[in-house]
Structures are given as structure tokens and as C-alpha cells.
Amino acid sequence: MTRRSRYPLDDDWRPPAGMMSSAPIIEDYEIVTEGEDWHIRGILFGGADPRFKDGAQITTGVIQAYDEAEGWAISYNGGYRLGAPRQGGCP
């Protein structure tokens, strides 16, 4: 399983529970790389932004921290809970 961060984080660091409890879920996701930057592309559910309705395919901003095993990702815009990865998975 993959854990990645753009910044040094303690191994036991986790995103705040309050952030993650209301975070949208991204299903059928894949990692998209642009050089050293990672983004997540997938189907969004539960997002607060009215531009993105449930079931919309999105690509996140640059991911700052990511943990595949625990099912979360953090971008500058907030946190995401990760559902099932797209067939083929993550790098």
C-alpha cells in the first residue's frame, strides 16, 4: 500500500477527524502524475461545491498527503475519502 507526502510528516500523522468525517468520497479513482505532482481522478460523491454534482468525474488539485491503506488524500482544497480504486490501481 502506498503512503506519500510532499512534506515530512510523522509516520503516525493522520488528517483531522473533523475534516475527514465531512470529506467527499472519490470512487473509481486513479492517480494522475505530472512530474512530481500527484492528482486523483475519479467519481465524486458528497462534495460541497455546487459545480460538482454527485457522480461527476473530477481531477483534484495537487495532492499533498495520501494514504491508500487508510483511504484518504489531502489537497490544498481539503480532504477526500477514497473508495475503490480504478482497475489497475495506483502507482
Secondary structure by P-SEA (a helix, b strand, c coil): cbbbbcccccccccccaaaaaabbbbcbbbbbbcccbbbbbccccccccccccccbbbbbcccccccccccccccccbbbbbccccccccc
